Amino acid sequence: MKNVTIYSTPTCHFCHAAKEFFKEHSIVFTDYNVSLDSAKRDEMIQKSGQMGVPVIFIDNEMITGFDEPKLRELLGIK
């Protein structure tokens, strides 16, 4: 099983789209709300070099934004 983490905010449309995508495909993921968790926000900025969300990690691969083709590729979803 892949290790999937998303750094998101409650008001981010693309964050919601990514989480819905994971749920539709039964992908287990860890969600960090960076609008409330400043330590995770700092961690996200350090890892990604940006403030924008979502930042998604699948194992050690980073995806910024909701890039469905890339998510499908990394998760092996047709």
C-alpha positions as a printed NumPy array, in Angstrom:
array([[  0.   ,   0.   ,   0.   ],
       [  1.21 ,   3.477,  -0.863],
       [  1.761,   6.073,   1.85 ],
       [ -0.446,   9.037,   0.843],
       [ -0.349,  12.401,   2.627],
       [ -2.142,  15.607,   1.689],
       [ -1.507,  19.063,   3.107],
       [ -4.741,  21.012,   2.651],
       [ -7.059,  23.758,   3.852],
       [-10.842,  23.547,   4.343],
       [-11.54 ,  26.262,   1.747],
       [ -9.373,  24.827,  -1.05 ],
       [-11.433,  23.48 ,  -3.969],
       [ -8.544,  21.43 ,  -5.358],
       [ -7.915,  19.917,  -1.907],
       [-11.54 ,  18.745,  -1.785],
       [-11.235,  17.342,  -5.317],
       [ -8.098,  15.387,  -4.388],
       [ -9.663,  13.969,  -1.211],
       [-12.819,  12.965,  -3.11 ],
       [-10.608,  11.266,  -5.709],
       [ -8.864,   9.29 ,  -2.942],
       [-12.198,   8.299,  -1.374],
       [-13.684,   7.231,  -4.731],
       [-10.727,   4.917,  -5.266],
       [-10.557,   3.693,  -1.629],
       [ -7.125,   5.251,  -1.113],
       [ -6.217,   5.633,   2.555],
       [ -4.605,   9.026,   3.176],
       [ -3.43 ,  11.296,   5.963],
       [ -4.81 ,  14.839,   5.797],
       [ -3.065,  17.761,   7.473],
       [ -5.107,  20.965,   7.77 ],
       [ -2.346,  23.552,   7.393],
       [ -4.697,  26.444,   8.177],
       [ -4.881,  25.182,  11.776],
       [ -1.601,  23.288,  12.206],
       [  1.319,  25.713,  11.92 ],
       [  3.922,  22.972,  12.434],
       [  2.533,  21.006,   9.476],
       [  2.276,  24.232,   7.436],
       [  5.982,  24.886,   8.101],
       [  6.767,  21.255,   7.221],
       [  4.815,  21.576,   3.949],
       [  6.622,  24.804,   3.019],
       [  9.999,  23.259,   3.843],
       [  9.275,  20.148,   1.738],
       [  7.6  ,  21.885,  -1.208],
       [  9.1  ,  25.368,  -1.186],
       [  5.648,  26.905,  -1.57 ],
       [  2.597,  28.08 ,   0.357],
       [ -0.03 ,  26.779,  -2.094],
       [ -2.201,  23.767,  -1.367],
       [ -2.753,  20.974,  -1.928],
       [  0.668,  19.436,  -1.595],
       [  0.365,  15.664,  -1.923],
       [  2.993,  13.044,  -1.215],
       [  2.657,   9.501,  -2.513],
       [  5.499,   7.641,  -0.877],
       [  8.356,  10.061,  -1.676],
       [  6.856,  11.624,  -4.817],
       [  5.508,  15.154,  -4.429],
       [  2.556,  16.499,  -6.396],
       [  1.462,  20.117,  -6.101],
       [ -2.132,  20.869,  -6.961],
       [ -4.734,  18.357,  -8.084],
       [ -2.957,  16.584, -10.953],
       [ -5.306,  13.659, -11.576],
       [ -3.228,  12.009, -14.354],
       [ -0.141,  12.064, -12.113],
       [ -2.145,  10.746,  -9.132],
       [ -3.508,   7.91 , -11.279],
       [ -0.009,   7.09 , -12.515],
       [  1.575,   7.014,  -9.037],
       [ -1.323,   5.093,  -7.484],
       [ -1.63 ,   2.621, -10.364],
       [ -5.258,   3.571, -11.112],
       [ -6.473,   3.156, -14.697]])
